[in-house]
Amino acid sequence: MLFSTQRTRVIHEGSRFSRLEKVRALAAGWPAALAALRVCPGGAADGLNCGRCEKCLRTRLELLAAGIDETAAFGRSLVSVELWREAVPMPIAETALHHEELLPALRERGYDELCRAIEAGIALYRKARVGGQDRPEAGLVN
Ligand SMILES: [Zn+2]
């Protein structure tokens, strides 16, 4: 309802589901949607996902958590620990919750080192929030 006007009603279908639940639903039964999935806020020049920004990486890991190892939209779902640390040293605001949601499924699939990198970022975010900074700058991150 956030974008509704007096003449136009916008319905946010599925808002009760988390991002991971939505990705799981696509993975379970909508391969065409998986192939056409576009999430990149920067929008690569060719209109595809860059595959390296926080949102692209998070989506790749959501796919991995859903049991999808590769898609036409992103290529390999697995993200290296080094790339994750470089691109997402610390999540901000609600992305920390999205990252946390990934952990059980990724751990179940055996990606323990990646889980530790994700948890380290979440811990930095929580520590920064306790310090009263909602969007702490790079000074907290080495
Ligand atoms: Zn991107």
Residues whose N, C-alpha, C, O or C-beta is under 5 A from the ligand:
A	BS01	ZN	C40 P41 N49 C50 G51 R52 C53 C56
